[in-house]
Amino acid sequence: MLIYSADRKRFEETGQELAELLDEEKLSGVPVLIFANKQDLLTAAPASEIAEGLNLHTIRDRMWQIQSCSALTEEGVQDGMNWVCKNVTAKKKQ
């Protein structure tokens, strides 16, 4: 999932949409990566604020990660993809 880090007004709405997705039986236990994009902007919320706004702390049935990134500079993108590869592989082995 990709979130625009400077749009604080949408964090709650996005969190509700994420919760609905995570309730899908087909997605049970699937690791979740949130790319906190636009971190190159001065108005960007830090990853911790986004995690709180999305209520990520309530997710207990799967691994999750919030990755600060900037698609413009590519900073953090590879780290996020590495996390996905590692955790999807680990999920398959279970």
LOZA-705237 format. One record per residue: residue number from 1; x negated, y negated, z negated of N, C-alpha, C in turn; residue in three letters. Coordinates in nm, 4 decimals. Layout:
LOZA-705237
[NUM [X Y Z] [X Y Z] [X Y Z] "ALA"]
...
//
This chain:
LOZA-705237
[1 [-0.0849 0.1158 0.0000] [0.0000 0.0000 0.0000] [-0.0901 -0.1228 0.0000] "MET"]
[2 [-0.0468 -0.2248 0.0698] [-0.1215 -0.3499 0.0792] [-0.0369 -0.4601 0.0183] "LEU"]
[3 [-0.0959 -0.5392 -0.0687] [-0.0245 -0.6506 -0.1287] [-0.1029 -0.7792 -0.1076] "ILE"]
[4 [-0.0316 -0.8854 -0.0811] [-0.0899 -1.0172 -0.0622] [-0.1119 -1.0775 -0.2010] "TYR"]
[5 [-0.2340 -1.0873 -0.2430] [-0.2698 -1.1235 -0.3800] [-0.2295 -1.2637 -0.4224] "SER"]
[6 [-0.2040 -1.3512 -0.3284] [-0.1689 -1.4889 -0.3633] [-0.0177 -1.5092 -0.3744] "ALA"]
[7 [0.0610 -1.4074 -0.3432] [0.2073 -1.4197 -0.3458] [0.2635 -1.3586 -0.4737] "ASP"]
[8 [0.2397 -1.4247 -0.5849] [0.2809 -1.3741 -0.7161] [0.4313 -1.3525 -0.7278] "ARG"]
[9 [0.5084 -1.4302 -0.6550] [0.6549 -1.4194 -0.6622] [0.7047 -1.2831 -0.6150] "LYS"]
[10 [0.6277 -1.2153 -0.5343] [0.6723 -1.0867 -0.4779] [0.6226 -0.9657 -0.5557] "ARG"]
[11 [0.5407 -0.9853 -0.6576] [0.4856 -0.8711 -0.7314] [0.5964 -0.7840 -0.7914] "PHE"]
[12 [0.6946 -0.8461 -0.8553] [0.8013 -0.7687 -0.9186] [0.8815 -0.6901 -0.8146] "GLU"]
[13 [0.9185 -0.7568 -0.7055] [0.9941 -0.6906 -0.5987] [0.9142 -0.5743 -0.5395] "GLU"]
[14 [0.7871 -0.5977 -0.5161] [0.7011 -0.4936 -0.4607] [0.6873 -0.3769 -0.5589] "THR"]
[15 [0.6788 -0.4085 -0.6873] [0.6721 -0.3048 -0.7898] [0.7963 -0.2176 -0.7906] "GLY"]
[16 [0.9118 -0.2789 -0.7709] [1.0371 -0.2024 -0.7650] [1.0406 -0.1119 -0.6426] "GLN"]
[17 [0.9953 -0.1639 -0.5302] [0.9903 -0.0829 -0.4082] [0.8935 0.0342 -0.4249] "GLU"]
[18 [0.7792 0.0080 -0.4888] [0.6821 0.1150 -0.5130] [0.7423 0.2224 -0.6036] "LEU"]
[19 [0.8118 0.1811 -0.7082] [0.8744 0.2772 -0.7999] [0.9742 0.3662 -0.7258] "ALA"]
[20 [1.0507 0.3074 -0.6339] [1.1454 0.3868 -0.5546] [1.0722 0.4880 -0.4676] "GLU"]
[21 [0.9622 0.4466 -0.4062] [0.8835 0.5391 -0.3241] [0.8283 0.6540 -0.4081] "LEU"]
[22 [0.7793 0.6209 -0.5266] [0.7174 0.7229 -0.6105] [0.8186 0.8216 -0.6668] "LEU"]
[23 [0.9462 0.7861 -0.6621] [1.0513 0.8780 -0.7050] [1.0840 0.9830 -0.5990] "ASP"]
[24 [1.0340 0.9624 -0.4782] [1.0583 1.0587 -0.3699] [0.9905 1.1912 -0.4030] "GLU"]
[25 [1.0664 1.2983 -0.3953] [1.0136 1.4306 -0.4280] [0.8942 1.4692 -0.3399] "GLU"]
[26 [0.8984 1.4317 -0.2122] [0.7905 1.4664 -0.1197] [0.6584 1.3996 -0.1565] "LYS"]
[27 [0.6646 1.2918 -0.2340] [0.5435 1.2193 -0.2734] [0.4974 1.2531 -0.4149] "LEU"]
[28 [0.5568 1.3535 -0.4741] [0.5248 1.3914 -0.6110] [0.3753 1.4189 -0.6289] "SER"]
[29 [0.3142 1.3495 -0.7207] [0.1740 1.3713 -0.7532] [0.0734 1.3143 -0.6551] "GLY"]
[30 [0.1193 1.2540 -0.5457] [0.0283 1.1993 -0.4455] [-0.0411 1.0748 -0.5020] "VAL"]
[31 [-0.1737 1.0682 -0.4932] [-0.2462 0.9515 -0.5436] [-0.2031 0.8234 -0.4713] "PRO"]
[32 [-0.2091 0.7117 -0.5442] [-0.1646 0.5833 -0.4900] [-0.2799 0.4836 -0.4906] "VAL"]
[33 [-0.3022 0.4217 -0.3766] [-0.4008 0.3147 -0.3662] [-0.3288 0.1865 -0.3293] "LEU"]
[34 [-0.3525 0.0820 -0.4054] [-0.3000 -0.0506 -0.3757] [-0.4187 -0.1369 -0.3342] "ILE"]
[35 [-0.4159 -0.1864 -0.2119] [-0.5162 -0.2835 -0.1695] [-0.4663 -0.4223 -0.2080] "PHE"]
[36 [-0.5390 -0.4890 -0.2967] [-0.5073 -0.6262 -0.3372] [-0.5811 -0.7189 -0.2415] "ALA"]
[37 [-0.5149 -0.7479 -0.1296] [-0.5767 -0.8231 -0.0205] [-0.5785 -0.9730 -0.0492] "ASN"]
[38 [-0.6573 -1.0425 0.0297] [-0.6722 -1.1888 0.0244] [-0.7506 -1.2338 -0.0989] "LYS"]
[39 [-0.8378 -1.1485 -0.1504] [-0.9180 -1.1846 -0.2667] [-1.0186 -1.2942 -0.2347] "GLN"]
[40 [-1.0340 -1.3271 -0.1067] [-1.1225 -1.4362 -0.0672] [-1.0580 -1.5738 -0.0896] "ASP"]
[41 [-0.9285 -1.5775 -0.1238] [-0.8589 -1.7037 -0.1488] [-0.8703 -1.7448 -0.2954] "LEU"]
[42 [-0.8835 -1.8731 -0.3201] [-0.8914 -1.9239 -0.4572] [-0.7629 -1.8986 -0.5348] "LEU"]
[43 [-0.6513 -1.8886 -0.4656] [-0.5218 -1.8696 -0.5308] [-0.4867 -1.7223 -0.5542] "THR"]
[44 [-0.5757 -1.6324 -0.5183] [-0.5482 -1.4889 -0.5316] [-0.5444 -1.4475 -0.6779] "ALA"]
[45 [-0.4446 -1.3661 -0.7107] [-0.4348 -1.3087 -0.8446] [-0.5395 -1.1983 -0.8579] "ALA"]
[46 [-0.6001 -1.1852 -0.9752] [-0.6947 -1.0748 -0.9949] [-0.6215 -0.9404 -0.9972] "PRO"]
[47 [-0.6945 -0.8345 -0.9744] [-0.6354 -0.7005 -0.9699] [-0.5588 -0.6682 -1.0978] "ALA"]
[48 [-0.6083 -0.7101 -1.2120] [-0.5402 -0.6808 -1.3390] [-0.4019 -0.7453 -1.3450] "SER"]
[49 [-0.3879 -0.8660 -1.2940] [-0.2582 -0.9339 -1.2925] [-0.1616 -0.8640 -1.1957] "GLU"]
[50 [-0.2141 -0.8206 -1.0839] [-0.1313 -0.7495 -0.9865] [-0.0857 -0.6165 -1.0450] "ILE"]
[51 [-0.1755 -0.5443 -1.1090] [-0.1404 -0.4164 -1.1712] [-0.0285 -0.4357 -1.2732] "ALA"]
[52 [-0.0364 -0.5409 -1.3504] [0.0678 -0.5703 -1.4492] [0.1990 -0.6060 -1.3797] "GLU"]
[53 [0.1909 -0.6897 -1.2752] [0.3108 -0.7297 -1.2019] [0.3810 -0.6145 -1.1332] "GLY"]
[54 [0.3058 -0.5141 -1.0915] [0.3620 -0.3965 -1.0255] [0.3982 -0.2861 -1.1245] "LEU"]
[55 [0.3704 -0.3086 -1.2523] [0.3957 -0.2092 -1.3577] [0.3206 -0.0789 -1.3337] "ASN"]
[56 [0.1991 -0.0906 -1.2828] [0.1215 0.0301 -1.2546] [0.0906 0.1098 -1.3811] "LEU"]
[57 [0.0858 0.0419 -1.4952] [0.0561 0.1109 -1.6212] [0.1633 0.2139 -1.6575] "HIS"]
[58 [0.2792 0.2073 -1.5927] [0.3860 0.3035 -1.6218] [0.3730 0.4316 -1.5396] "THR"]
[59 [0.2834 0.4332 -1.4424] [0.2642 0.5520 -1.3580] [0.1803 0.6527 -1.4352] "ILE"]
[60 [0.2417 0.7652 -1.4684] [0.1736 0.8664 -1.5494] [0.1588 1.0012 -1.4779] "ARG"]
[61 [0.2255 1.0158 -1.3630] [0.2293 1.1472 -1.2992] [0.1329 1.1620 -1.1823] "ASP"]
[62 [0.0428 1.0657 -1.1660] [-0.0507 1.0706 -1.0538] [-0.1648 0.9731 -1.0781] "ARG"]
[63 [-0.2717 0.9924 -1.0031] [-0.3840 0.8987 -1.0048] [-0.3423 0.7743 -0.9279] "MET"]
[64 [-0.3884 0.6592 -0.9735] [-0.3669 0.5360 -0.8976] [-0.4875 0.4458 -0.9136] "TRP"]
[65 [-0.5040 0.3595 -0.8155] [-0.6169 0.2666 -0.8133] [-0.5698 0.1380 -0.7488] "GLN"]
[66 [-0.6112 0.0256 -0.8041] [-0.5898 -0.1015 -0.7374] [-0.7261 -0.1515 -0.6951] "ILE"]
[67 [-0.7396 -0.1786 -0.5663] [-0.8692 -0.2158 -0.5087] [-0.8633 -0.3589 -0.4574] "GLN"]
[68 [-0.9398 -0.4468 -0.5202] [-0.9528 -0.5830 -0.4695] [-1.0210 -0.5769 -0.3344] "SER"]
[69 [-0.9697 -0.6545 -0.2399] [-1.0310 -0.6527 -0.1073] [-1.0005 -0.7810 -0.0311] "CYS"]
[70 [-1.0715 -0.7954 0.0778] [-1.0448 -0.9010 0.1749] [-1.0566 -0.8372 0.3123] "SER"]
[71 [-0.9458 -0.8300 0.3816] [-0.9501 -0.7740 0.5165] [-1.0346 -0.8626 0.6080] "ALA"]
[72 [-1.0384 -0.9922 0.5781] [-1.1157 -1.0865 0.6585] [-1.2652 -1.0571 0.6503] "LEU"]
[73 [-1.3152 -1.0375 0.5293] [-1.4582 -1.0126 0.5102] [-1.4914 -0.8631 0.5023] "THR"]
[74 [-1.3877 -0.7793 0.4940] [-1.3988 -0.6334 0.4801] [-1.4477 -0.5902 0.3417] "GLU"]
[75 [-1.4673 -0.6837 0.2515] [-1.5119 -0.6498 0.1164] [-1.4061 -0.5654 0.0453] "GLU"]
[76 [-1.4459 -0.4540 -0.0125] [-1.3578 -0.3669 -0.0890] [-1.2816 -0.2647 -0.0064] "GLY"]
[77 [-1.2748 -0.2823 0.1242] [-1.1973 -0.1912 0.2085] [-1.2585 -0.0512 0.2075] "VAL"]
[78 [-1.3889 -0.0419 0.2282] [-1.4548 0.0892 0.2301] [-1.4452 0.1578 0.0938] "GLN"]
[79 [-1.4572 0.0814 -0.0137] [-1.4441 0.1394 -0.1485] [-1.3063 0.2038 -0.1661] "ASP"]
[80 [-1.2031 0.1345 -0.1190] [-1.0681 0.1887 -0.1283] [-1.0511 0.3152 -0.0463] "GLY"]
[81 [-1.1042 0.3150 0.0729] [-1.0931 0.4335 0.1580] [-1.1693 0.5516 0.0984] "MET"]
[82 [-1.2841 0.5249 0.0394] [-1.3598 0.6311 -0.0277] [-1.2788 0.6900 -0.1428] "ASN"]
[83 [-1.2105 0.6049 -0.2190] [-1.1280 0.6511 -0.3309] [-1.0165 0.7424 -0.2795] "TRP"]
[84 [-0.9511 0.7009 -0.1710] [-0.8431 0.7815 -0.1132] [-0.8961 0.9181 -0.0710] "VAL"]
[85 [-1.0059 0.9195 0.0021] [-1.0623 1.0467 0.0497] [-1.0963 1.1384 -0.0663] "CYS"]
[86 [-1.1584 1.0849 -0.1669] [-1.1979 1.1637 -0.2845] [-1.0758 1.2202 -0.3571] "LYS"]
[87 [-0.9726 1.1391 -0.3761] [-0.8595 1.1804 -0.4562] [-0.7573 1.2638 -0.3801] "ASN"]
[88 [-0.7459 1.2445 -0.2513] [-0.6590 1.3316 -0.1721] [-0.7215 1.4709 -0.1640] "VAL"]
[89 [-0.8529 1.4777 -0.1477] [-0.9237 1.6054 -0.1460] [-0.9082 1.6770 -0.2799] "THR"]
[90 [-0.9202 1.6017 -0.3893] [-0.9050 1.6609 -0.5230] [-0.7637 1.7123 -0.5425] "ALA"]
[91 [-0.6639 1.6420 -0.4918] [-0.5238 1.6836 -0.5033] [-0.5017 1.8143 -0.4272] "LYS"]
[92 [-0.5626 1.8270 -0.3098] [-0.5455 1.9486 -0.2288] [-0.6042 2.0705 -0.2995] "LYS"]
[93 [-0.7095 2.0519 -0.3773] [-0.7766 2.1631 -0.4452] [-0.6960 2.2129 -0.5660] "LYS"]
[94 [-0.6029 2.1322 -0.6139] [-0.5254 2.1714 -0.7328] [-0.4230 2.2774 -0.7030] "GLN"]
//
